[in-house]
Amino acid sequence: MDKAKKSNKRLKTARELQKVVTDYYVQCIEAKSQGKPVGWMPPMNGAIEIFYAMDLQPVFPENWSPVCAAFGLTPQNFEVSEQMGYSRDLCGYLRNIIGYVNGLMNDKESPFGGLPEPDILLTPGGGCVPVMKIFHAIEKKFPKAKIFSADLPQVATEEIKEHHVEYAISEMHRLIDFLTEVTGHRMDYEKLKHTVALSDRACELWDEIMSYRRNIPVPFSAAEMGIMFVMVTLQGTQTAVDFLTRVRDEIKEKADSGIGVIENEKLRLFWDNIPLWYNMGLFNYFEKSGGVVVAETYSAAWSLRMDPKDPVRALAMKSLMSYPLVSCVSINKRKEMVLKACKKYTIDGVIFHRNKSCVPITLGQMEIKRELEKQLNIPSVIIDADHMDERNFSVAQFQTRADAFMEMLLENVI
């Protein structure tokens, strides 16, 4: 298996994604050239819709890292950050973006023209530690940028109380006041309602798209997970709604016609942890044995329904809940989520990606592995890799473990 092999795109809409991605980054570059304020922020927060409603341009440096991985630029970025003293044991997103802003960012040959320099930085006071450290480093790189230091309580989703929500609402208003002061753009709350309504519609479509993965055979696999790009960068826009509507329609047509990813689906697989962004073709590897990765943990965190009638409260709740669904979740909650998904999608086997670059969402995998076998009699295998750094991934080791796992699963089916 070629480590740089691209995943097979069977959905027409997945092949259309290239234009959506290109248009977004062109929009970012044009915003800067036209004088529209550009703000860098972490993903998964209510500031995205606020920016779009106030006619500001959001940019997501963490999301840029998968783009660098797909284009084979991470080795250069890692070299820069490691020369600066950043250890290879640190998060790949962190090392990549720090290497990028101190190296390739000045190269006009970067994919899509690269990222525009920020006028505003939204430094998070929560989420995973590497995300916070990314923005601390970015602050030093762009000293002229206006900084908003966000602050949110770090509580599990099931422990969110009204006083947490009230505090988050106050932070949303503080952000709006800050943006008004530093950009001169004022908030139109009717436009914010419309933006949140678009975001909610995108989440509704995303949930519907995911529901079709319960079908046997499954109409699309994890290999086409790139469609979630719009859920990261374009929530609150008509572009996201239009694209996801086309995706939903195509998948529904396949599901209604009984068309699966492969002709003879024998095994339904679940992937735990972040994908290998530099090798999305890995998901296709299981197909030679009749296996399809029909579900994964990563895609589940990007959909949170919101009430557009009270948009500020809705965005406050989104900001409170997003990170606890991924990197700030207890082992018991992760176990509950994985077991529930395995029953929901009729899973035959689970692939645990033991991710060197993201320890928080790797912790607890052995316990979840035991409970899968104990409660659901579902076997699993552990793959050692890294979602960003291909130096931490052995193709030969992966093939050996994957082949043995699939052989064992096929014996169970027979």
N, C-alpha and C positions, 0 to 999 in steps of 0.2 A: 504493500500500500504506500503510495507516494505521500510523504508527509505534507506536501503542499496541494494535494488533490482537492479540488473544489467539490462541494456537495452537488448531487444531481437535483436539478430544479424541475419538478414535474408540473408544478402549478404555473400557469401563464402569468398570473398576478405576481408570483414570486420573482419571475424574470423581469417584471415591470419595476421592481423595487429599485433597480439601479438608477432609474430616472428620478424617483422620489428622493433618494439619498443625494443624488447630484444637485437637484433643485434646492434641497434644504441648505447644503453647504454654499451654493452660489448665493442663496438668499442671505446667508450670514456675511459673506464677503461684501455683497452689494450694500447691506445695511451700514456697514462701516464706511464705505466709500460715499454713501449718501448722507452721512451724518446722523443716522439713527443710532441711539445708544445701544451698545452691545454689552450684555452681562453674562459672565461665566458663572455657572452654578452646578451643584451636584444634581443627579437625576432624582426622580421619585419624591417630588415635593410640590406644594401648592403654589410656589413662585412661578412655575411655568405658565399657568393660565393667567396669572397677574401680569406677567410680561407681555403676553400676546394681547391681553385686553387693553394695555396701556401703550400699545404700538412700540414695544421695545423688542430687541432681538435676543432670545436666550441661546446660549451655547453651552455644550456639555463636554468638558474635557475628558471625563471618565468614558463617555460613549465614543470619543475619538480613538481611544485605545484599541477597541476591536477593529476599527477601520485600519489603523496602522498594522495590526496583526494580519488582516486579510491582504494587505498590500506588501507584506514582507518587510516592513520598516522597523519592527520592534528590535531586531538585533542592533541596529544603529542607535536607537533611542536608549536601549539598555547600556550600551557601551558608554554613552555620555553620562548617564546617571551613576553608573558604577565608578567611573573616573572621578565623579564628584564625591564619592564615599558612600553611596547607597548600597546596602548589602543585597546580594541575590536572594536572600531569605525573605525580603520584604515583598509586599503586594505588587504584582506585575502591572496593575493599573497605575499605581503610584510611580514606579520606576520608569514606566513608559512615558507618562505625560511630563514628568520632570525632565527626562532626557529630551523629549520633543521641544519643550519651550526653551530649553537651553542649547538646542542644536538645530534640528530640521525645520523648526518654525520659520527660520529665515530663508529657507529654500523655497523658491517660487514654484519648484517642480513637485511640491507636495500634492498628494491626491486632492482633487477638487479645489486646489488653490490654497489648501491649509486652513488654519483657524485665524480669524481676525483678532487683533489685540483687544483685550477687554477694557471697557470704560468703567465697568462696575464688577465687583466681585462679591458674590454671596457666600460668605464663609460659614459653613454649617457648624452648629454647636452640638450636633448629634450624628447618629448613624455610625458606621464603622470607623475606627480610628484612622485607617489609611486615607479615607476620604477627607477627614479633617486635616490631616497632615499634607495632603496634596494642595489644599488651598492655602495652608500656611506658607508653603514653598512658593506658590504662585503669587502670593502677596508681595514677596520679596522681589520676584522677577518683574512685576508690573507696579512699581511704587506710585504711579500717577493714578491708578484706578481707585475709584471710590469704593470703600469697603462697608458692607453691611454684615455685621456679626450676628448671625441668627442664633436663637436659643430655643430649644424645645426639650421638654422632659422626655427622658428615655424610659418608657414603660411598655410592658407587653400589651398587645392589643386587647387581651381579655381583662386587663387591669386599668384601662383608661376610664377615668372618672370625669365628672362635669368640670371640676376645677382645672384639670389638665386641658380640657377643650377650651375653657375660657381664657387660659393663659396663651394657648396657641392662636386663638382669635386675636388677642391683643398683639401678638407677634405679626400676624398678617396685616393688621392696621399700621403697625410700626413700619413694616416693609413698604407699604403703599405710601406712607408719608415720606419716607426716605427717598423713594424713587421720584416722587413729585418734586422734592427739593433739589435733587442732584441732576434731574433731566429736564424739568419743566413740563413733563407730560403729566396730565391729570387723569385720575381714574373716572371712567364713565361706568357707573355701576350697572346700567342696563346692558352695556356691552360685556361686562364681566359675567352677568347672568347667561348671556348668549354663549360666551366662551366656555363656561362651566357646563352648559347644556351640551355643547359639542364634545367636550371631554367625556361627559357621562355617556353620550351616544357611542363614542369610540369604545368605551369599556363594555357597553352592552353588546356591541358587535364582536368584540374580542371574546367575551364569554360564550357567545353563540358559536363562534369559530372553534373554540376549544371543545365545546360540547359535541361537535361532529367527530372528534377523535375517539369517542366511545364506540363509533360504528365498527363493525367487523365485516369486511376489511376496512382499515382506517384510510381515509382519503388523502391525508398528508402526514408527513413525519417531522421529527425534530430537525432533519436536514434543511428544512425550509423555515427555521425559526427566525431568520433574518427579517421576516415580515413584522416582527415586534419593534423594529426601528421607529415606526411612527408612534408607538406607545411610549417611547422614551423621549423623543424630540419634538413631536408635533401634536401632543395632547392639547385640545382646545382649539383645533383648526379644522376647517372644512376639508383640507387635504387629507387628514387622517381618516375622517369619516368616509370620504369618497373612496379612498384606497381600500379600507377595511370592508366596505360594502361590496366592492368588486371581489375581494378575497372570499367573503362569506358566500356570495352568489356562486362562485366557481366551485367552492368546496361542497356546498349544498347539492349542486348538480351532480358532482361525483358521488356523494353519499347516496343520493336518491337513486342513482343508476348502479350502485353496488361496485363502483370502481375503486380499487385500492391502490396503495403505493406500489405493491408488487402483485403479480398474478396469483401466487400461491402463498398467502400469509399464514405462516405456521406458528409464529411466536410473537407475542406482544411484549415489548420491553419498555422499561422506565429508566430514565437517566437522572441521577441525583447530582446536583451542583451545576456550576457554570460550564458551558461548552468550551471546547478548544477552538478559540476564534481563528487561529492560524491553520486549523485542519478540520473544517466542518465536514469534509468528505468522510471523516471517521464514522459518522452516523450511517453512511451507506454500507459500511463494511459488513454489518450483520445480515444484510439482505441476501447474501449468497447462501445463507443457511435458512432462509425463509423468515428472518426476524426483522421487525420494524420497531424503531423507537417511537412509540405513539404518544408518550407524555414525558414531562420533565418538571423538576421543581422550579426552575428559573422563570418560566413563562407565567407561572401562577401569580406572581407578585405585582404584575403591572396593571391589574384591573381592580379599581375601587369605585363603586357606584357613588354618585354624588347628587345632591338635591340642588338644582340651579335656582330654586326660589330663595335660598339662603346661601349665596355663593361663598361668602367669607367663611362661614362655619364649615361648609363643605370642604373648602381648601385647607382649613385648619385640621380637620379630621384626616384628610389625605396625608398631610405632613406628619401627623402623629402615627399613622398606621403603616406607612410605606416601608420604612426600614425594618421595623419589627417583623415584617413578613419575610424578610430575607436574612439579614445579617445580625439582627438583635433578637433572635427568637430562642426560646429555651429548647433543650434537647427533647423534653417531653412533647412540646408543641410541634417540633419538627417531625418527631416520630408519628404523632397523630396525623399530620398533614400527608406524610408519605404513605402511611397505611391506608388512609382514606382514598388517596389518589389511585393506589394500586387496585383497590376494590372497584372504584368508579370506572377505571379504564380497562378492567379485566386483564391485568398484567400477569404474564407468565414468569418474568425474570427481571431483576433490578441490577443496573450497572451503577456502582458507586464510584464517582470520580473523586479520588483522594487528592485534593487540589492544594498543591504546595503554595500557591499564591493567595489562597483564601482560607485560612484556618478556621475562622468563625463558623462558616457554613459547611465545614468538613467535620468539625467536632460532633461526636455522637453517632457517627456512621456505623460503628461496630454494634452499638446497642440497637440501632434501628434494624440492622442486618439480622440480629438474633430474634427480634420481635416479628420480623417478616416471616421467618421460618416457623416460629412458635405459633403465631396467631393465624397466619394465612397460608403457611406451607409454600411460601414463594422463595426460591433460591436467589442468590445474588453473588456478584463478583466485584472485587475492588480493582480499579484501574488507577495506577499512579501516574499523575500528569500535572499540568499547570495550564490555567486558562489563557495565559499570555506568553509564557516563556517556553519555547519548544525545546530548549536545552534540558528541561526537566521531563521530557516525554520520550520514551523508547518505543518506536514502532514495533520492533521485534517482540518486546515484552508484551505490548498490548495485544498483538496478534496471537501470541501463545495463550494468554489468559482468555481472550475472547473466543478463540476456537474451542478450547476445552470447555468453556462455559456453555457455548451453543450446542456442542455435542451432548453434554449432560442434559440440557433442556429438551433436546429432540428425543432423547431416550425416554424422558418422562411423558412426552406427548404420545409416543408410540405405545 
